[in-house]
Amino acid sequence: PFKIQHKLAATHSLATSAFNFRYGFEAIDVIGKTDILFNSSIKAPNNTINFFSYGNESAFDKSNGKKISFYRTRFNLIDATLLLRTNIGSKFTLSAGPAYQYFSFDSAENKNRFINQTNINGLNSVSLNHSKSFAGLRIIVGVDTRNNKALPSRGINWQTSFTAYKGLNTFSNNFSQLSSDL
């Protein structure tokens, strides 16, 4: 029911003073029956997560009076994608296009925290404090069988994305991500 849609959202955490800004643009049937999508996310300043180490077996170690603030990690993260989306039948979509990601870690903001104890947490002490930039390609396959997009009573909306990134600077390693949302 729309030709062009803009979505803008901003959130703020009072507890950590973190900000998150998101912008989405969707233009329908711009190139024939192909849509254009642009999505960006800026988690800055003071984006915060609790880092306990790698893997699902990591634990919140409270020994020696450690509090959650010891595991708190601050960093900035920017993501952007520009995708072309086409419908394959009435239930399937395929999207593809360039992706960009920027990550910066401020060691002063994380001083005396677990994230900087690289001898324990397994992170690379040489590259940890350096900004990283990546460019790559994102592909999204979508299946949407909902009977009503606004108030569905049956059906699924399943989106699976694969992104391959190439590091753009000395401290940025190549990596890929696979995610699926149902």
N, C-alpha and C positions, 0 to 999 in steps of 0.2 A: 504493500500500500504506500510505498514511498519511492522516490527516484534517487534522492540524496539524503543521507542521514549523518549527523555529527553527534558524537557522544563525548562529553567532557566530565571528568570526575576528579575530585581532590579530596584526600583524606589526611587527617592529622592525628597522631597518637599523643595524648596528653602525658602519658607515663614516660615515653622515651623521646619526645619532641621530634619524632620522625614524620616525614611528609611523603605522600605518594600521589602522583599526578598521572592520569590516564586520558588519552585522547584516541578516539576511533572515528574513522571516516569510511563511509560505504556509499558507493555510487553504482546504481543498477543499470545494466545493459548499456555501458558506455562504449564498448567496442563490439558492435553486433550484439550478441547475447552474453558477452563477458562483462563481469563486474570488476570494479577496482576497490580494493580494501587497503586502508592504511591504519595501522595500530601502533601506538607508542605508549611507553610506560617509563616514568621517571621516578625512581625511588631515591629521593635526595631532598634536602640534606638529612643526615642522621638516620638513614635506613638501618633498622636494627633486627637482628635475629639472635637466638641463643644457640651457640655452637658448642656441642659437647664432644665432638670428634666425628670421624667417619662412621658410617654404617648404622644399622638398626640396633646394634648391641651397645651403643654408647650410653653412658649413664650420667646422671646428675650426682656428682660426688660432693657431698656436703661436709666431708671430713675437714678438720682444721678450720671450721667456721666459714667455709666457702658459701657465698650466697649466689643467687641467680645472676647478680650483676657481674660476677667473676666470669661467667660464660657469655655475657652479652657482647655482641660484635657489631660494630658500626661500619657501614660502607655505603657507597653510592652505586646505583645500577641504572643504566639506561638501555632500553630495548626499543627497536623500531623495525617494522616490516611493511613492505609494499607488495601486495599480492594481486594477482589476476585470478578471478574465480569463475568457473564455468559449471553449469548444471549438466550432469550426465543422467538423463532421465528425470523423473519427477522426485526422486528420493535421494540421489547421490550428487555430491559436489566435489570438485577438485580445484584446489587453489595452489598457486606457486609464485614465488618471487624472492627478491633479495631480503636479507635480514642483517641487522647490525646490532651489536651489543658493546657497551662500554662499562667497565668495572673499575672503581677506585677504592682503595683501602687507606685509611688515615691511621698510621701507627700511633700518633699522639692521642687520638680518641680511644685507642684500644690498649693503652699502656697498662701493664700489670694485670692483663686479662689472659684467659686460657688461650685465646687465638694466637697470641704472640709466643706461647711456649711450644715452639716447633719441635723441640727435642721430645716432647710428650705426645703432641697431637698429630704428628706425621706430615704437617704442611711443609712446603718448601720455603725455608727461611730466606733464600736469595731473592725469590720473586714475589713473596707475600706483599711487601710494601710498595710494589710498583703498579701503576695503572695498566690496564689491559684493554685492548680493542680487538674486536672480531667482526668479520664480515662473512656472509655465507648465503645459503639458499634454504628456504623453508617450503615444505610441501605439506598440504593439509588435505586429508580425505574425510569427507563428511557424509554421514547417513542420517537422514531426518525423516522418520515415519510418523511423527506426531500428527494426530488428527486436527489439532488446533494449536497454532504457535503461541498464542497468548494464554489459553487455559486448556492444556491437553488433558484428555482422560485416558488416552492410550497412545502407544508408540514410543519411540526412542529418538534421542538426539545424540549421536555418537560422533565425536570429532577426534581424529588421530593426526598428530603432526610429527614430522621429522625435520630437524634442522641440522645442517652440517656447517660448522664455523671454521674459518681459517684465521689463525692469529695474525694480527697486523703489526705487532711490534715485538721486540726481543723477548719479552716476558710472557707473551700470549701463546699458549699451545693450541693446536688444532683440537677440536672436540665436536661431538655430535650429541643431540638430544632427541629422545623419542618419548612422546607423551600421548596419553589417550584419556579422554574425558567422556564419561557416559552419564 
